[in-house]
Amino acid sequence: MTGGPWLGLIISKRVGNAVVRHRTARRLRHAFAATAPDLLGAETFVVIRAHPGVVERSSTELADTLREAFGHRKVAASRDRATAVSR
């Protein structure tokens, strides 16, 4: 596969009805697209499991949360290892 980073979403019925789940998925995909290319390698797979509290967050808060998560030291270490292997 080429391209990436790739996103997988897990949004259970606990988040809300179908309309709420699809809106949540769209918002998460948008936040991911805005943050991931700058912070993740091209060959990265990310799976996000949405909890019910995500519904109350603004799009800006979602993007900030993803930036914070992608900047976590374990994610950075994984990104660095992947970069070293691909060279």
C-alpha positions in Angstrom: 0.0 0.0 0.0 1.2 3.5 -0.7 0.0 6.8 0.7 -1.2 7.3 4.2 -1.4 7.9 7.0 -4.5 5.8 7.3 -7.4 6.2 9.8 -9.7 3.6 11.2 -12.7 4.6 13.4 -14.6 2.7 16.0 -17.8 4.5 17.0 -20.2 2.4 19.1 -23.9 2.9 19.6 -23.1 4.3 23.0 -22.0 7.5 21.3 -25.5 8.1 19.9 -27.9 7.3 17.1 -26.7 6.9 13.5 -26.9 10.6 12.7 -24.7 11.4 15.7 -22.2 8.6 15.0 -21.8 9.7 11.3 -21.4 13.3 12.3 -18.8 12.2 14.8 -17.0 10.2 12.2 -16.9 13.1 9.8 -15.6 15.5 12.4 -12.9 13.0 13.5 -11.8 12.4 9.8 -11.6 16.1 9.3 -9.5 16.6 12.5 -7.3 13.7 11.4 -6.7 15.1 7.9 -5.8 18.5 9.4 -3.3 17.2 11.9 -1.9 13.8 10.8 0.2 14.7 7.7 2.3 17.1 9.7 2.8 14.8 12.7 2.8 11.2 11.3 4.7 9.3 8.8 3.2 8.3 5.5 3.1 4.6 6.4 1.2 5.0 9.6 -2.1 3.3 10.6 -4.2 5.0 13.3 -7.3 3.6 14.9 -9.5 5.9 17.0 -12.2 4.6 19.4 -14.7 7.3 20.0 -16.2 7.5 23.5 -19.6 9.2 24.2 -17.9 12.4 25.4 -16.5 13.2 22.0 -19.9 14.5 20.9 -19.6 17.5 23.2 -16.2 18.5 21.9 -15.7 21.2 19.3 -13.8 20.4 16.1 -10.9 22.6 17.4 -10.8 20.5 20.6 -10.7 17.3 18.6 -7.8 18.5 16.5 -6.0 19.7 19.6 -6.5 16.3 21.2 -5.2 14.5 18.2 -2.1 16.8 18.0 -1.4 16.1 21.6 -1.8 12.3 21.1 0.4 12.3 18.0 3.0 14.2 19.9 3.1 11.7 22.8 6.5 10.2 23.4 5.5 6.7 22.5 4.0 7.8 19.2 7.1 9.8 18.4 9.3 6.8 19.3 7.3 4.6 17.0 7.4 7.2 14.2 11.2 7.5 14.6 11.6 3.7 14.4 9.5 3.5 11.3 11.5 6.3 9.7 14.8 4.5 10.5 13.6 1.2 9.0 12.4 2.8 5.8 15.8 4.5 5.1 
